[in-house]
Amino acid sequence: MRTTLSLDEDVAAMLDRLRKSREESFKELVNEALRRGLRQMASRPRRREPFRTRTVSLGRCKLGSIDSVSDVLAATEDESFK
């Protein structure tokens, strides 16, 4: 089948680099890329396990209350502020 295909510049550049490194014809390379891409697009995506973050105990809060930002900053900078 013959058809006209307009390629984006980045796709054409990638195909040209591959064609030179593999020493294949442009037609063979485009057909292989389309077959692989279409096969992947048609297949069901693999199910991924959800990412889990492990919890770590940091102990009790040594500041008492963290309701006041200025008190927390003063405590972390070891200032006697109040």
C-alpha positions as CSV (number, residue, x, y, z in Angstrom):
1,M,0.0,0.0,0.0
2,R,1.3,3.4,-0.9
3,T,0.4,6.4,1.2
4,T,1.7,9.9,2.0
5,L,2.8,10.4,5.6
6,S,3.7,13.7,7.2
7,L,6.2,13.3,10.0
8,D,7.1,15.7,12.7
9,E,10.7,17.0,12.5
10,D,11.8,15.2,15.7
11,V,10.3,11.8,14.5
12,A,12.0,12.2,11.1
13,A,15.3,12.9,12.8
14,M,15.0,9.9,15.0
15,L,14.1,7.7,12.0
16,D,17.1,9.1,10.0
17,R,19.5,8.4,12.9
18,L,18.2,4.8,13.2
19,R,18.3,4.2,9.5
20,K,22.0,5.2,9.3
21,S,23.0,3.1,12.4
22,R,21.0,0.0,11.3
23,E,21.7,0.4,7.6
24,E,18.0,-0.4,6.8
25,S,15.7,1.2,4.3
26,F,13.4,4.0,5.4
27,K,10.4,1.8,4.5
28,E,11.6,-1.1,6.6
29,L,12.3,1.1,9.6
30,V,8.9,2.9,9.5
31,N,7.1,-0.4,9.1
32,E,8.9,-1.9,12.1
33,A,8.3,1.2,14.2
34,L,4.6,1.2,13.4
35,R,4.2,-2.6,14.0
36,R,5.9,-2.3,17.4
37,G,4.0,0.9,18.4
38,L,0.6,-0.5,17.2
39,R,1.2,-3.8,19.0
40,Q,2.0,-1.9,22.2
41,M,-1.0,0.4,21.8
42,A,-3.3,-2.5,21.2
43,S,-2.2,-4.5,24.2
44,R,-3.6,-4.1,27.7
45,P,-1.4,-2.0,30.0
46,R,0.4,-4.0,32.7
47,R,-1.1,-3.7,36.1
48,R,1.2,-1.8,38.4
49,E,1.4,-2.4,42.1
50,P,0.5,0.8,44.0
51,F,3.5,2.6,45.5
52,R,3.7,2.2,49.2
53,T,5.7,4.4,51.6
54,R,6.9,2.7,54.7
55,T,6.2,4.5,58.0
56,V,8.8,5.3,60.5
57,S,8.3,6.3,64.1
58,L,10.0,9.5,64.9
59,G,9.1,9.5,68.6
60,R,7.1,12.1,70.4
61,C,7.2,15.8,69.4
62,K,9.8,17.5,71.5
63,L,8.4,20.9,71.0
64,G,5.1,20.3,72.8
65,S,2.8,22.3,70.6
66,I,3.5,23.3,67.0
67,D,0.6,25.6,66.7
68,S,2.7,28.8,66.7
69,V,5.1,29.0,63.8
70,S,7.3,31.6,65.6
71,D,7.6,29.4,68.7
72,V,8.7,26.4,66.5
73,L,11.2,28.5,64.6
74,A,12.6,29.9,67.8
75,A,12.9,26.4,69.3
76,T,14.6,24.9,66.2
77,E,17.1,27.8,66.1
78,D,17.7,27.4,69.8
79,E,16.6,30.9,70.7
80,S,14.9,31.9,73.9
81,F,11.9,33.6,72.3
82,K,8.7,34.7,74.0
